[in-house]
Amino acid sequence: MDFLFIFLYFLIIALVIEISVILFNFTGMKNKVSRFQVISMLTGTGFTTDESKVIIDHPVRRKIAAFLILFGAFSLAVIISSISNILADDLRIKELSFICAGLILCIGVLYTPWVKNRATKEMEEEMEQHYQMYERPIKDVLYLGKDDLVTDIVVTEGSNLAGKQIEDVISKKDDISILFIKRGKMQIRRELYDSVIRAGDQIFLYGNGKEIEDKFKNELEKKRQMEEDGEPHV
């Protein structure tokens, strides 16, 4: 019975993970990203990646995340208690079985197309009605499509971009826009296309992903390499 209790409790945790992943998916997150972040929050590992910002920057996702963090802390206490003491005589297997059955039913309902479409629509309306533009994730604000990209590049010493004007690098026919240039503690937003690029500049771009990848291939490769090495790219 002791091991049955532990098995049922782990099953509850697995079901909570699945439900949370589905809810994150309703907000527009990709399945593989949401599952990784849910497990990270539930276990309290504090694993931080750039992907975690899609949760921090989204008010609805933050509420789900808060529940997961609290549930994870509570679950850890229960598991430690159950393993160390093998619990009391009354393991409440019947109650845990009902909870598992209810969660399984909940997952089945959430996977139905009608509930998925309705929940997605409700969350979108919640964002539009109750949250200001600046509170929404950048993907929603800029209406990013599957071919769009928002990224930044850093102009390093010796880069062929240094010394050039922005308009010499990005022409009007390019499907690329400059959001702003970060130069030290200063952010440049005015007359961007007349600005001369300097080494150390961090340029934030928005536009067609393929065009950005082609035009700034060297800078993006350096950025990825630095991130893989765990180095800050600014």
trRosetta pair geometry for C-beta under 8 A, 3 or more apart (Angstrom, degrees):
i j d omega theta_ij theta_ji phi_ij phi_ji
1 4 5.3 -53 -147 35 35 116
1 5 6.5 43 153 -25 66 99
1 91 5.4 169 153 19 107 153
1 93 6.4 -98 -155 -52 94 136
2 5 5.9 -52 -159 28 31 112
2 6 6.8 24 149 -13 63 105
2 82 7.6 156 -169 179 84 92
2 86 4.8 -24 -134 -163 143 94
2 87 6.5 172 -127 34 87 105
2 91 6.9 -150 -97 -94 44 145
3 6 5.6 -51 -149 38 40 111
3 7 6.2 44 151 -23 68 104
4 7 5.5 -52 -146 36 32 114
4 8 6.3 31 155 -18 65 105
4 91 7.4 95 78 128 95 150
4 93 5.9 15 116 -121 122 125
5 8 5.9 -58 -149 37 28 108
5 9 6.4 24 155 -18 64 107
5 82 6.3 -151 114 -150 118 133
5 87 6.4 -52 101 12 165 157
5 91 4.3 -108 -74 -174 133 123
5 92 7.7 79 -120 60 111 67
5 93 6.2 -99 -81 -87 77 82
5 96 6.7 133 -136 4 65 166
6 9 5.8 -56 -147 36 31 109
6 10 6.4 29 155 -16 65 106
6 79 7.4 83 -137 -134 91 77
6 82 5.6 161 -86 133 90 138
6 83 7.1 75 -106 -73 133 78
7 10 5.9 -58 -150 39 29 108
7 11 6.3 33 150 -23 63 107
8 11 5.3 -52 -150 34 34 117
8 12 6.6 40 150 -23 65 99
8 93 6.8 149 -9 -141 158 70
8 96 4.2 83 135 141 142 129
8 97 6.5 -72 -130 -71 139 57
8 99 8.0 97 165 64 109 105
8 100 5.8 -101 -157 -46 89 135
9 12 5.5 -45 -152 29 37 114
9 13 6.7 40 148 -18 64 100
9 75 7.5 156 168 -148 106 91
9 78 6.4 -150 -160 125 147 127
9 79 6.8 -179 119 -85 138 80
9 82 6.9 176 18 -15 159 167
9 96 6.7 -62 -65 -144 66 135
10 13 5.5 -47 -151 33 38 114
10 14 6.4 40 150 -20 66 103
10 79 8.0 75 -73 -105 83 117
11 14 5.6 -52 -148 36 34 112
11 15 6.4 33 152 -18 65 106
11 100 5.3 18 113 -121 125 123
12 15 5.7 -57 -149 38 31 111
12 16 6.3 33 152 -21 65 104
12 96 7.0 -94 -45 -160 128 90
12 99 5.9 6 -105 121 121 119
12 100 6.0 -97 -74 -85 76 77
12 103 6.4 139 -133 -5 65 160
13 16 5.7 -53 -148 35 31 112
13 17 6.5 36 151 -22 64 103
13 42 7.2 126 -166 173 99 138
13 75 5.7 95 -95 -149 116 150
14 17 5.6 -50 -153 32 33 116
14 18 6.6 32 151 -19 64 104
15 18 5.6 -51 -148 35 35 112
15 19 6.3 35 154 -18 67 105
15 100 6.7 162 -18 -140 153 63
15 103 3.8 77 145 140 146 135
15 104 6.4 -81 -121 -64 133 59
15 106 7.8 93 170 59 113 110
15 107 6.4 -114 -154 -39 89 128
16 19 5.8 -53 -145 38 32 110
16 20 6.2 32 155 -19 65 108
16 42 7.5 138 106 -117 114 137
16 68 7.8 152 148 -114 112 79
16 71 6.3 -146 172 149 155 153
16 103 7.0 -60 -58 -143 60 140
17 20 5.9 -60 -148 38 27 110
17 21 6.4 31 154 -22 64 106
17 35 7.5 59 168 -144 103 74
17 38 5.4 126 -150 132 76 128
17 39 6.5 34 -136 -77 127 73
17 42 6.3 -61 -90 -27 93 165
18 21 5.7 -52 -149 32 31 113
18 22 6.6 32 153 -19 63 104
18 107 5.5 9 117 -113 125 131
19 22 5.7 -54 -153 34 33 112
19 23 6.5 32 151 -18 66 105
19 103 6.8 -98 -39 -161 132 93
19 106 6.0 6 -104 117 128 120
19 107 5.9 -107 -77 -83 81 83
19 110 6.6 137 -132 -3 74 163
20 23 5.6 -53 -148 37 34 112
20 24 6.4 35 153 -18 66 103
20 34 7.7 -169 127 165 77 104
20 38 4.7 141 105 -133 124 129
20 42 7.8 170 37 -58 163 120
20 64 6.0 139 -147 177 91 115
20 67 7.9 -164 -104 87 116 113
20 68 5.8 70 -127 -81 156 120
21 24 5.8 -54 -149 37 31 110
21 25 6.4 35 150 -23 64 105
21 31 6.7 51 175 -150 112 71
21 34 4.9 125 -143 119 69 113
21 35 5.0 21 -114 -84 129 72
21 38 5.4 -88 -68 -12 77 157
22 25 5.5 -53 -151 33 32 115
22 26 6.7 41 148 -26 63 99
22 107 7.0 164 -21 -135 151 73
22 110 4.7 74 144 143 155 137
22 111 7.1 -90 -122 -70 138 68
23 26 5.5 -44 -155 24 36 117
23 27 7.2 30 149 -14 61 101
23 64 5.5 173 112 -113 132 144
23 110 7.7 -63 -59 -149 68 142
23 119 7.8 -99 -123 165 63 140
24 27 5.8 -58 -160 35 39 109
24 29 4.4 -35 155 47 95 137
24 34 3.6 161 101 -139 139 129
24 37 7.4 153 -133 71 164 119
24 38 6.8 -132 -13 -59 145 111
24 55 7.8 -35 -129 -99 118 101
24 61 6.3 61 -122 -123 84 101
24 64 6.5 -161 -69 102 81 160
25 28 7.8 139 -175 0 34 7
25 29 5.9 -92 -91 67 38 79
25 30 7.8 16 -114 -164 80 10
25 31 5.9 16 -93 -86 120 71
25 34 5.9 -116 -55 15 71 165
26 116 6.8 -147 -100 -151 92 63
26 119 4.6 -53 -142 121 142 112
26 120 5.0 -140 -160 -80 75 68
26 123 5.6 123 135 -5 102 149
27 58 6.4 103 165 164 140 149
27 60 5.6 -178 -107 91 132 126
27 61 5.6 -167 98 -64 170 96
27 120 7.9 -163 -70 -125 24 68
27 123 5.4 -112 -96 157 70 153
28 120 7.9 106 -57 -143 70 100
28 139 7.3 -177 132 106 142 138
28 140 7.7 151 33 -70 168 99
29 33 5.5 -124 179 85 100 113
29 34 4.3 112 116 -63 130 108
29 37 7.9 -81 -173 35 152 138
29 54 6.3 130 -105 130 102 133
29 55 7.9 21 -87 -73 143 81
29 61 7.3 95 -39 -103 131 135
30 33 4.5 77 66 13 92 109
30 34 6.7 -174 83 -10 42 90
31 34 6.0 -61 -143 39 26 106
31 35 6.2 25 162 -20 65 109
32 35 6.0 -52 -143 34 28 111
32 36 6.6 27 158 -17 61 108
33 36 6.1 -61 -154 36 29 108
33 37 6.3 18 157 -11 66 113
33 51 5.2 -143 -150 -166 110 134
33 54 7.1 20 152 55 140 146
34 37 5.9 -62 -144 43 30 107
34 38 6.0 35 157 -25 67 108
35 38 5.8 -52 -144 33 28 113
35 39 6.6 25 158 -14 62 106
36 39 6.1 -60 -153 37 28 107
36 40 6.3 30 150 -22 64 110
36 51 7.4 40 82 100 126 149
37 40 5.3 -52 -145 36 34 117
37 41 6.3 30 158 -16 67 105
37 51 6.5 -133 -64 122 118 109
37 52 6.2 155 -121 -103 115 70
37 55 5.9 171 174 -38 149 142
37 65 7.9 -53 150 -104 109 107
38 41 6.1 -58 -148 38 28 104
38 42 6.0 24 157 -18 65 113
38 68 6.2 -131 -151 -129 69 154
39 42 5.8 -57 -139 40 29 110
39 43 6.0 13 166 -6 65 114
40 43 6.5 -69 -145 45 20 98
40 45 5.3 -89 -149 53 67 108
40 46 7.5 -146 176 14 96 8
40 47 4.4 -103 -135 47 123 106
40 52 7.6 -90 97 -94 153 113
41 44 7.5 27 -179 -72 32 41
41 65 5.4 -123 -130 -150 159 80
41 68 4.3 60 115 110 121 128
41 69 5.4 -76 180 -67 95 74
41 72 6.6 -169 132 -21 61 147
42 68 5.0 -77 -74 -178 73 100
42 69 7.8 -120 -91 -83 32 33
42 71 6.8 -35 -129 88 86 99
42 72 4.1 169 -168 -85 45 117
42 75 7.5 3 -178 39 93 145
43 72 6.0 -118 -53 -155 15 132
44 69 6.9 95 -89 -144 83 74
44 72 5.3 170 -35 127 92 133
44 73 6.6 86 -64 -74 137 74
44 76 7.2 -39 12 -37 134 147
47 52 7.8 177 106 -62 65 132
48 52 5.3 -80 -144 20 62 154
49 52 5.4 124 54 -12 61 93
50 53 6.0 -35 -176 9 51 116
51 54 5.9 -36 -173 13 55 112
52 55 5.7 -53 -169 34 53 109
52 56 6.2 48 140 -17 78 108
53 56 5.3 -55 -137 43 42 110
53 57 5.4 31 166 -13 75 113
54 57 6.4 -51 -128 44 23 104
54 58 6.4 14 164 -14 55 121
54 61 7.3 8 130 67 68 174
54 137 6.2 40 -144 -133 65 145
54 139 7.6 19 -127 -3 103 130
55 58 6.1 -71 -144 40 26 104
55 61 4.5 -128 -141 137 65 129
55 62 6.6 129 161 -75 74 57
55 65 5.4 101 171 -61 125 140
56 62 6.7 66 -133 -88 32 102
57 136 8.0 41 151 146 92 26
57 137 4.7 101 113 -103 112 78
57 138 7.2 -20 152 -10 154 79
58 61 3.9 52 88 19 116 115
58 62 6.5 177 87 -22 59 82
58 136 7.5 25 -116 -154 66 48
58 137 4.8 -18 -74 -43 90 115
59 62 5.6 -50 -148 27 32 116
59 63 7.2 35 155 -21 61 97
59 127 7.5 152 49 -112 107 79
59 131 5.5 -172 20 -98 146 140
59 135 5.8 14 -36 161 123 114
59 136 8.0 -60 3 -92 100 49
60 63 6.0 -51 -163 26 37 111
60 64 7.1 31 146 -12 65 102
60 123 5.7 86 -156 -153 171 104
60 126 6.4 92 -81 101 126 133
60 127 6.7 -71 -22 -70 123 93
61 64 5.6 -54 -154 38 42 110
61 65 6.1 45 148 -23 71 107
62 65 5.4 -53 -146 37 34 116
62 66 6.4 41 153 -27 65 100
63 66 5.7 -47 -150 27 31 113
63 67 7.0 32 151 -16 61 101
64 67 5.9 -55 -158 34 35 111
64 68 6.5 33 148 -19 67 107
65 68 5.6 -56 -149 36 34 112
65 69 6.4 36 155 -21 68 104
66 69 5.9 -52 -149 33 30 111
66 70 6.6 24 155 -11 63 108
67 70 6.0 -63 -151 42 31 106
67 71 5.9 26 156 -17 69 112
68 71 5.7 -55 -138 41 29 109
68 72 6.0 34 159 -25 64 107
69 72 5.8 -54 -147 33 25 113
69 73 6.7 25 154 -18 60 105
70 73 5.9 -54 -151 34 32 110
70 74 6.4 29 153 -15 65 107
71 74 5.7 -57 -148 40 33 111
71 75 6.0 35 154 -23 67 109
72 75 5.7 -53 -142 36 29 112
72 76 6.4 33 157 -23 63 103
73 76 6.0 -51 -151 30 29 112
73 77 6.9 28 152 -17 60 104
74 77 5.9 -58 -157 34 33 111
74 78 6.5 30 150 -18 67 106
75 78 5.6 -55 -149 37 35 111
75 79 6.1 32 156 -19 69 107
76 79 5.9 -55 -144 37 29 109
76 80 6.3 28 158 -17 64 108
77 80 6.0 -57 -147 38 28 108
77 81 6.2 27 155 -18 63 111
78 81 5.7 -60 -148 39 28 111
78 82 6.1 25 157 -20 67 109
79 82 5.8 -55 -143 36 29 108
79 83 6.2 20 161 -13 65 109
80 83 6.2 -61 -145 40 26 104
80 84 6.0 13 163 -10 65 116
81 84 6.2 -64 -138 43 23 102
81 85 5.8 -20 178 22 64 116
81 87 7.1 72 131 -87 88 73
82 85 7.0 -72 -126 55 16 82
82 86 7.1 40 178 -122 54 23
82 87 5.1 -3 -127 -50 69 105
83 86 7.5 11 -159 -71 18 54
85 88 7.7 0 134 -49 122 54
87 91 5.7 89 107 -103 147 84
88 91 7.5 -176 72 -68 64 55
91 96 7.9 -46 142 -1 83 133
92 95 4.3 -26 174 34 102 117
92 96 6.0 108 116 -22 84 93
93 96 5.8 -59 -147 41 33 110
93 97 6.2 38 154 -26 67 106
94 97 5.7 -54 -151 32 29 114
94 98 6.7 29 151 -18 62 103
95 98 5.7 -53 -154 33 35 112
95 99 6.6 35 149 -20 66 103
96 99 5.5 -51 -149 34 37 113
96 100 6.4 39 152 -20 67 103
97 100 5.7 -51 -149 35 32 112
97 101 6.4 32 152 -18 64 106
98 101 5.7 -54 -147 37 32 112
98 102 6.3 33 153 -20 65 106
99 102 5.7 -56 -149 36 30 112
99 103 6.4 28 155 -17 65 106
100 103 5.9 -58 -148 37 29 108
100 104 6.3 30 154 -19 65 106
101 104 5.8 -54 -148 36 31 112
101 105 6.4 32 152 -19 64 106
102 105 5.6 -55 -150 37 32 112
102 106 6.3 37 150 -24 65 104
103 106 5.3 -48 -147 32 35 117
103 107 6.6 38 153 -20 65 99
104 107 5.8 -50 -152 32 33 111
104 108 6.6 36 149 -19 63 104
105 108 5.6 -54 -152 35 34 115
105 109 6.5 33 152 -19 66 104
106 109 5.8 -55 -150 36 32 110
106 110 6.3 29 154 -18 66 108
107 110 5.7 -56 -145 38 32 111
107 111 6.4 30 157 -20 65 108
108 111 6.0 -61 -151 34 28 110
108 112 7.4 42 149 -37 59 93
109 112 6.0 -41 -164 4 39 115
109 115 5.7 98 156 -47 74 167
110 115 5.7 -119 -126 117 32 137
110 116 7.1 85 172 -73 57 76
110 119 7.5 4 -141 -14 81 159
111 115 7.7 39 48 63 21 121
111 116 7.2 10 -159 -53 22 116
112 115 4.7 76 68 14 94 105
112 116 6.8 -166 87 -11 45 90
113 116 5.6 -60 -144 39 31 114
113 117 6.1 25 163 -16 69 108
114 117 6.2 -58 -147 38 26 105
114 118 6.1 21 157 -15 63 114
115 118 5.7 -59 -141 42 28 110
115 119 5.9 26 161 -19 67 111
116 119 6.1 -58 -142 38 22 106
116 120 6.3 22 159 -18 61 110
117 120 5.9 -57 -147 37 27 111
117 121 6.3 26 156 -17 63 109
118 121 5.8 -59 -150 38 28 111
118 122 6.3 29 153 -21 65 108
119 122 5.6 -52 -144 36 32 112
119 123 6.4 30 157 -18 65 105
120 123 6.0 -57 -149 36 28 108
120 124 6.5 29 153 -18 63 107
121 124 5.7 -56 -150 36 32 112
121 125 6.4 29 154 -16 66 107
122 125 5.8 -57 -149 39 31 110
122 126 6.3 38 150 -25 65 104
123 126 5.4 -47 -146 31 34 117
123 127 6.6 37 154 -20 63 101
124 127 5.8 -53 -154 33 32 111
124 128 6.5 26 152 -15 65 108
125 128 5.7 -56 -145 39 34 109
125 129 5.9 19 163 -11 70 115
126 129 6.3 -65 -138 43 23 100
126 130 5.8 -28 -178 25 62 119
126 131 7.7 46 136 -4 67 106
127 130 7.3 -76 -121 52 13 80
127 131 5.3 -45 -157 40 54 124
127 136 6.0 81 -176 -108 114 110
127 140 6.8 -77 154 -173 151 164
128 131 7.7 -8 -41 49 7 81
131 135 4.3 -120 -174 85 103 129
131 136 5.9 123 120 -62 124 83
132 135 5.0 94 58 2 73 105
132 136 7.7 -137 97 -15 43 87
133 136 6.1 -58 -160 20 36 113
133 141 6.0 92 -174 -119 87 108
136 140 4.6 -90 163 77 121 127
136 141 5.3 145 90 -55 112 91
137 140 5.2 89 65 8 78 100
137 141 7.2 -153 97 -6 39 92
138 141 5.5 -57 -142 39 38 112
138 142 5.9 14 167 -1 74 113
138 144 7.8 52 124 -28 77 125
138 150 5.9 -107 134 75 133 170
139 142 6.7 -68 -140 48 20 93
139 144 4.8 -72 -147 27 71 125
139 150 7.8 -139 -82 14 61 131
140 143 7.4 19 -176 -73 31 47
142 148 7.3 -168 127 149 116 147
142 150 6.5 124 42 -62 165 131
142 206 6.3 -121 -149 -154 149 137
144 148 4.3 -146 -152 83 77 130
144 149 7.8 94 -147 -66 120 18
144 150 6.8 -88 -90 -17 133 105
145 148 4.8 100 47 -8 69 108
147 208 5.9 -15 142 -142 104 75
147 209 5.6 -143 176 20 53 103
147 210 6.9 -35 -166 -7 98 98
148 206 7.4 9 -176 -174 104 75
148 207 6.9 -131 -142 149 78 14
148 208 6.8 -65 -106 -100 52 33
148 209 6.2 116 164 -36 9 92
149 205 7.6 15 105 107 93 98
149 206 7.4 -169 92 -140 51 42
149 207 6.9 -20 56 68 79 48
149 208 7.3 18 19 135 95 18
149 209 3.6 107 -28 -98 121 83
149 212 5.4 -123 74 40 132 146
149 213 7.7 93 10 -39 169 89
150 179 7.7 43 -147 -34 99 142
150 204 7.6 7 -174 -179 84 91
150 205 7.2 179 -147 92 44 54
150 206 5.0 0 -105 -104 80 84
151 204 7.7 -170 103 -148 31 57
151 205 5.8 -12 65 60 72 95
151 212 6.5 133 42 154 120 148
151 220 7.2 27 141 -111 151 108
152 182 7.9 0 -149 20 136 119
152 202 5.5 15 175 176 125 93
152 203 6.4 160 -156 80 71 42
152 204 4.7 -32 -97 -97 93 64
152 205 6.9 155 -99 13 36 77
152 223 7.8 157 91 -123 71 152
153 202 7.4 174 84 -153 37 53
153 203 5.3 -13 58 58 86 95
153 205 6.8 24 -1 -6 99 122
153 216 5.1 -98 -78 -179 156 143
153 219 3.9 41 -160 140 121 138
153 220 6.3 -65 -101 -64 103 66
153 223 6.5 -112 -125 -43 59 137
154 200 7.5 -26 -172 -154 91 25
154 201 7.4 170 -150 89 51 45
154 202 5.2 -19 -99 -102 77 75
154 203 7.9 175 -85 17 28 71
154 219 6.7 172 52 -164 49 103
154 222 7.5 -110 63 101 95 118
154 223 6.4 132 19 -87 98 100
154 233 5.2 -172 -2 155 144 92
154 234 6.0 -156 -98 -91 135 62
155 159 4.9 -134 -163 55 74 155
155 161 5.1 -113 -122 83 114 121
155 162 5.6 138 168 -69 123 83
155 197 5.6 161 -84 171 166 111
155 198 6.9 138 88 93 139 35
155 199 5.5 -129 121 -121 97 38
155 200 6.6 -31 76 29 87 24
155 201 4.6 22 27 52 121 88
155 202 7.8 -141 11 -71 76 32
155 203 7.0 60 -30 -11 101 109
155 219 7.1 -35 -88 -114 50 128
156 159 5.1 117 57 -41 64 110
156 199 6.5 4 156 -151 20 92
156 200 7.9 72 -114 -64 32 42
156 219 7.7 174 1 -119 94 80
156 222 6.5 -102 -13 153 140 162
157 162 7.7 18 -133 -42 33 159
157 199 4.9 53 -88 -157 55 145
158 162 7.6 86 49 17 8 137
158 199 7.8 65 6 -108 41 129
159 162 5.0 111 70 -17 86 96
159 199 6.6 153 27 -106 103 82
159 218 7.5 161 -134 108 91 127
159 219 7.0 43 -134 -83 134 99
160 164 7.9 31 144 -19 62 130
160 218 8.0 72 24 53 104 155
161 164 5.8 -93 -167 36 48 118
161 169 6.2 35 -134 -99 95 144
161 197 5.0 -60 148 118 91 156
161 219 7.3 9 -11 -60 143 131
162 197 5.8 -122 -113 112 35 96
162 198 6.3 40 -139 -153 88 26
162 199 4.7 5 -107 -56 137 79
163 196 6.7 -19 -155 -177 27 105
163 197 6.9 -34 24 71 24 82
163 198 7.9 76 -57 -100 44 47
164 168 4.7 -120 -177 77 105 128
164 169 5.6 106 118 -47 133 102
164 196 7.1 169 92 -150 21 68
164 197 5.4 3 62 31 71 114
165 168 4.7 97 61 -1 79 103
165 169 7.5 -162 95 -2 46 87
165 193 7.2 51 159 164 101 54
165 194 6.5 -38 -155 -156 120 31
165 195 6.8 139 -148 79 70 36
165 196 5.6 -49 -89 -94 63 60
165 197 7.4 167 -115 -7 13 82
166 169 5.8 -68 -155 40 38 105
166 170 6.0 -25 169 35 78 101
166 178 6.4 -36 -163 -36 141 159
166 192 5.7 -33 50 146 171 75
166 193 4.8 -121 86 -130 114 41
166 194 7.3 -17 36 17 103 16
166 195 5.3 42 -16 59 117 85
166 197 6.6 120 -69 -50 67 97
167 170 7.0 -70 -118 68 28 66
167 171 7.1 65 -173 -105 64 48
167 193 4.3 66 -62 177 96 97
167 194 7.0 14 -13 -76 119 40
169 197 7.1 40 -19 -25 145 143
169 215 7.5 109 170 173 86 120
170 174 5.2 -109 -162 58 75 147
170 176 5.3 -109 -142 87 123 119
170 178 6.8 161 50 -41 160 105
170 193 7.6 -108 75 -117 99 92
170 215 7.4 72 -92 168 79 159
171 174 5.2 114 58 -11 69 99
174 207 7.3 35 142 171 89 162
174 211 6.0 153 -163 173 92 140
174 215 7.3 36 -142 -63 141 155
175 207 5.0 154 130 -175 66 111
175 208 4.0 53 97 -10 122 119
175 211 5.5 139 59 11 89 159
176 205 5.9 -20 -169 -165 103 112
176 206 7.5 142 -160 78 56 40
176 207 3.7 -141 -109 35 47 165
176 208 6.7 -82 -66 35 72 79
176 211 5.6 -138 -50 113 107 124
176 212 5.9 136 -110 -77 119 83
176 215 7.0 -72 -38 35 162 155
177 205 7.2 143 78 -159 46 60
177 206 4.9 -26 66 70 96 91
177 207 5.4 146 11 -61 68 104
178 181 7.0 -4 176 -49 125 85
178 192 4.9 -169 89 156 135 149
178 193 7.6 166 26 -67 135 69
178 203 6.4 -57 -136 -171 107 99
178 204 7.0 103 -167 77 63 61
178 205 6.2 -40 -106 -103 55 64
178 206 7.8 157 -103 24 10 80
179 204 4.1 -54 57 106 113 111
179 205 6.9 -150 2 -83 91 12
179 206 5.5 81 -49 -12 104 113
180 187 5.3 17 158 -178 138 97
180 188 6.2 159 -171 75 82 51
180 189 4.8 -34 -112 -88 107 76
180 192 7.3 -125 -121 -96 41 128
180 204 5.5 17 52 42 65 118
181 187 7.3 153 79 -159 46 51
181 188 4.2 -12 61 56 99 109
181 192 6.6 151 -13 -134 108 97
181 195 6.3 -153 10 121 157 164
181 201 5.5 -22 -169 -166 109 112
181 202 7.1 144 -165 75 56 51
181 203 5.3 -18 -110 -104 82 70
181 204 7.4 -157 -83 16 33 77
182 186 7.4 154 -158 85 49 48
182 187 5.5 -22 -102 -103 68 73
182 188 7.7 -160 -74 18 21 77
182 201 7.2 140 72 -165 52 59
182 202 4.1 -17 61 64 105 107
182 203 7.9 -152 25 -69 71 28
182 204 7.1 67 -13 -24 99 104
182 234 7.6 -11 101 -140 133 134
183 186 5.0 -22 71 70 87 99
183 187 7.7 164 25 -90 69 24
183 188 6.1 35 4 -17 114 113
183 198 6.7 61 -128 53 120 122
183 200 7.0 81 -142 108 69 97
183 201 5.4 -24 -91 -109 86 78
183 202 7.6 -168 -68 26 41 72
184 200 7.4 27 -54 140 71 126
188 192 6.6 132 129 -102 100 77
188 195 6.0 98 145 -103 150 153
189 192 7.0 -43 -171 -60 26 106
191 194 4.5 -35 169 40 101 115
191 195 6.5 129 114 -45 79 83
192 195 5.5 -43 -158 4 39 120
197 201 5.6 -121 -158 36 74 154
197 203 7.4 -30 -122 -58 111 133
198 201 5.1 115 61 -36 69 109
202 234 5.4 -3 -76 -113 140 111
205 212 5.6 146 124 -125 141 126
205 216 7.4 180 -7 2 163 154
207 211 6.2 -58 122 70 117 122
207 212 5.9 142 71 -51 97 108
208 211 4.2 63 83 14 109 112
208 212 6.7 173 86 -12 56 86
209 212 5.8 -60 -148 38 31 109
209 213 6.1 29 156 -19 67 108
210 213 5.7 -55 -146 38 30 111
210 214 6.2 27 156 -17 65 108
211 214 5.8 -56 -145 38 29 109
211 215 6.0 17 162 -11 66 114
212 215 6.2 -62 -137 43 26 102
212 216 5.9 -27 179 31 65 110
212 220 7.7 101 140 -60 89 141
213 216 7.3 -79 -128 59 14 73
213 217 6.3 51 165 -89 58 74
213 220 6.4 -67 -127 39 61 166
214 217 6.3 -12 -151 -49 22 105
216 219 4.5 -45 180 46 95 116
216 220 5.4 98 116 -26 91 99
217 220 6.1 -65 -146 40 24 106
217 221 6.2 23 159 -20 64 110
218 221 5.9 -58 -148 35 28 110
218 222 6.5 27 155 -17 63 106
219 222 5.8 -55 -151 36 31 111
219 223 6.4 34 151 -22 64 106
220 223 5.4 -50 -147 34 35 115
220 224 6.4 35 154 -18 66 103
221 224 5.8 -52 -148 36 32 109
221 225 6.3 33 153 -20 64 107
222 225 5.7 -55 -148 36 31 113
222 226 6.4 30 155 -18 65 106
222 233 7.7 128 123 -138 84 114
223 226 5.9 -58 -151 36 29 109
223 227 6.5 27 153 -18 64 107
223 233 5.0 48 -134 -142 76 157
224 227 5.7 -56 -148 37 33 110
224 228 6.3 33 154 -20 66 105
225 228 5.7 -54 -149 35 31 111
225 229 6.4 22 154 -11 64 109
226 229 5.7 -60 -146 44 32 107
226 231 4.4 -83 -167 73 85 104
226 232 7.4 -33 156 97 121 16
226 233 4.6 126 91 -86 144 91
227 230 7.5 43 -178 -74 32 23
227 231 7.5 -96 -70 55 23 63
227 233 6.6 -31 -55 -38 81 121
